[in-house]
Amino acid sequence: MHFPISLPKDRKFNVTGFGTNAVDFLIQVPNYPAFNSKVELLTYTRAPGGEVATTLAGLSRLGFRTSYVGRFGDDDAGHLGLESLTKEGVDVSAAEQIKGAKTQIAFIIIDERTGERTVIWQRDEKLGYREDEVDPALAEDCQVLHFTPHDTSACIRLAQAARNTGTVVSIDIDRTFEGVDRLLPLVDVLIASSDFARSYTGVNDERESLAALAQNAGSAVAGVTLGERGSLLYVKGDFILTPGFPVPGGCKDTTGAGDSFRTGLLAGILKGESLKESARMGNAVAALKCRAVGARTSLPTPEELDAILKKM
């Protein structure tokens, strides 16, 4: 089964992303600390992250033309985040630094034994977009518009413009935002955490909650990421379950694994692969990302991705 919507041709960018960027402070500990305890950290790293920014960096590294629309603070973290995208080849002409704002940050505690992480984050309100602050034309110059719904009214405006011009709309969502009921019907590719599918639909069963989410939203493709178990898609009444890939050398950090899955999935769709193969690509990119600490540190090259796909 292939992606059921035709991608537009002759667009400047393959994917334009709108939404979150961040700078992560990654703290690796021998085991997750108990309440009211002390634990000595093993390593400490500062690295760029953020859901949309990470997905775009991954796509750019795989050879796709990408553009980022979003806001950074005018602080040191903002300079780092903006420069990191530029180095990856992401077009940042529609990004901006806001005077007096602080770039979104996250403190991430990583359990060395498993690579699982806990995220503590903060986003400055000055980084948000009102509906009238986004240019709808940004959605007309790409094949896929990919976003997180933090600034929901602005996302709705962009998604409506995308729909009007045949641009495919993709969302990365892990919690409910105000106005999300108006946004989801405009989304073609809806990839969420399994926790979101359950909480949004009120259905506990994994497959039933995904089916309910897809039917409520009306998305062409809906899916949930399942960690090391892989991913589950729902398309036209059918489920596509694809197993995860072992992490080469063992899992060091799961930060950004879901964002990386979206990198591989969108790459497969853009290349015209079947949805099953696209999901395999998503699982493979996520596994390769987990090789090192940081959301983007070990995002794969095309050669690395091809090698792991051929092994399984």
N, C-alpha and C positions, 0 to 999 in steps of 0.2 A: 504494500500500500504506500502510495506516495502522498506528498502534501497536497491537499485538495484544492488549494487556491493557486492561481497562476501569479508568479512574481512579475512585477513590472520590469520592463527593459529600459536600457539607456538612462540609468540614473547615475548621478555623480558618485553617490556612496552606496555600498551594499547595505550598511547598517548605520543608522543614526541613533545614538543613545541619549536619553534625557533622564536625569535623576542623580542618584547618589554617587559621590566620590568621598573618599575618606583617607586619613592617614592612621594606620594601625600601630599601636604599641603592643608588641607580642611578647608575652612573658611565659617562658617555659618552666614548668615546675615538675618535680619528680612524681607528685600525686596531687590531686585537687585538694586544697586545704579545707579542713573542717571549720565550722563556725567557731569564732573566738580562738583561733589557733595561729601559729606562725609557721611559715615554711620558707626555706631558702630557695631563691630562684636559680635555675640552671643557666639560662641565657635570656638576654633582653635585646629586642630588635625593633627598630622603627622602619615601617615599610608602607608604601601606598596600597590602598585597597578601595573599598566601596563597591556595591553590587554592580551598578551599570558600568562604572569605569573599568572594573576588572573584566567584565564580559567583553567590552570593546578592546581592551588591551590584548586579550586572548585571540579575538578575531583578527586583529591587526597582525599579530604574530603569525597567524596561519595564512596571511596573504590577502585578507579582505580589506576593502576600502571603508574606513570607519570615520565617524564624526561624533564629537561629544558636545552636548549642550548642557551646561550646568554652572554652578557657582562655587568658587573657592573663597576663603578668606584672604586678606592681604597679609597674612602672617607667614612665618617660615614654613609651616605645614602646607599652606596654600601654594607657595612657590614649589615645594617638593612634589605635590600632587599634580600640578599643572605640567611641570617639567617631565614627570614620569610618563604622562600620556604623549607628550611631544616626542620623547625618545622612542616610543613604541610605534610612531607613525600615525597616531590618531590626529585627525584634524580638530583643532581646538579654537578655530576662528569664531565660533559661536559661544565659547565659554568666557567667563569673566571673573575677575577678582573684586570682591565687594569691600570697599573701604570700611575699616573698623569691625569687620566680621571675623569670626574665628572659624577656620576650616573644621569640618566634621572630623571628630576623632573617635577612636575606639580603643579601649584597653581590653586585650584578649588574653585570657589565661588558658594555657595549653597543657594538658596532662601528657607528660612524656610517654607514659605507658601505652596510650592508645592514639594520641594525636587529636583527641576530641577537645573542643574549645568552648569557653564561655565568653560571651561578648558583652561588654559594658560600654555603651556609646552615648554620644551627645551631639546634637545638631543645632547650630545657632539659627534662630528664627530669621536672621537677616539673609540667610542663604535660600530661603523659600521663594517661590514664584507665585504671583497672582495670575489669574487667568489672562489678563490683558498684557502680561509681561512676556509672553511667548509668541513668536512669529509662526503662524500656521504654515508658512512656506517651507519651514524646516522639515516638515513631514512630507513634502512633495518632491524632495531631492534625493530620496533614498528608496531602496527596495523594501527594507524592513525598518520600522520604528520600534525601538526596544526601550522600555522604561520601568522604573519603580514608581508607585503611586503616592509618594509622599506629598506632592503638590497636586492633589487630585483634580482640582478645577482646571489647572493648566494642562494636565494630562488629557482630560476630556477634550479640551479644545484641539490639541495636537492629534488625538485619535480620530476625531471627527474629520479633520482635514485629511488625515491619512486615508480614511475610508473613502472620502470623496474622490481621491486621485488614484486609488488602487494600491496604495502602500500597505503592506502587511503589518499588522500591529501585534507586538509581543510584549508580555508583561512578566515581571519578576515580583511575586507577592508572597509575603509570609505572615502578614497580619492585616486586620481590617482597618480601613481608613474611612473617614467621613466622605460620603459620596461614591463609595466603591460600587454600589448597586447601579449607579448610572454609568460607571466606567466599564465594568466587565462586559456588557453586551457589545462594546466597540472593539473587543480584543479577539484576535484570530488565534494566537498561540498563548495559552495560559498555563504557565508552569509555576507551581506553588510547592510549598512544603506539605507533607501529609498532615501535619498538625493544622495548617490553615484550612485544608479541605474539610477536615472533621469539624473544626470550630465554626466555619462559615455555614456549613450545611446542617449541622447538628446530627450527622450520621457517623457512627463510630467505625463501621466496617470500612476497610481501606478502599476496596473497589467500589462499593456502593457510594461512599462519600465522593469519590472522584467522578463517578457517573452523574451524581446529583449536581456537583459543581459545574461540570461541562454543560449539562442540560439547562441549569439556571442561567448560566452566562451566555450560552449559545456559541461558544468558541469552536472553531474548526478542529483544533487540537488542544486537548487539556492533558496535563500530566502532573505527577508528583515525583519528587526526588526521594529516594529511600536509603540514602547513605551508602554503606558498603554493599547493600543488597541490590543497588542499581537504580532503576527507574521504572515507572509505570505510566503509559500513555493511554488515553481513551479517544478513539476516533470513530465516528459514525457507528457507535454501538459496539465497537470491538476494543478489547484491551490488548496492549502491546507491552509485555513485561520483558525487560532486558536486564541480565545480571550485571553486577559491577565487575570491574577489573581489579586484580590484586595490585596494590601499590608497589612499584619496583623499589626494593630496599626497605619496605615497611613504611607505614603511615607516620609522618612526622607532624602534620598539622592539617586539620580539616577546614581551616579558615578559607572561605572563597570557593569551596568545592561545588556548592550549588550554582554559583555564578559561572564557574568553569563548565559545568554541565550545560548550561545555556549556551556557552560559547560553542561547544561541539554540536549541539542540536541545531542551532541556527546555521552553523557551517555546513552541516549535512543538507539542510533544506535548501540553502543557497546553491549548493553543488548539484541539486536534483537527485540526491540519494533517496532511497525508500525511508519511511519514517522509522522502521526498525533499525536500519543502518545509521540513521541520524541519531537515534537514541544511543546506539552503541558508541558512536563518536562522542556523544556527550559524556557517557560513563567513562570512556577512555581518557578524555581531557581532564575530567575530575580526578581520576586516579593519578595521573601524571602530576597534576598540581599538588597533590598531597605528599610528594616526595620531599618537600622542603618547607621550612617555616615561612609563612607569608602568603597572602592571597594570590600574588602574581609571580613570585620568585621562580617557580618551575613550570609555568605555563608552557606547553610544548611547541616545538617547531613542527612544520608539516612532516618532516622526516621522522621525528619521534612519534608523532601520532600514527603515521602509516605503519611504523614498526610494531607498535603494540596491537594495532588492529589485526595485523597479519598473524600474530601469535595465538589469537583466540577467535 
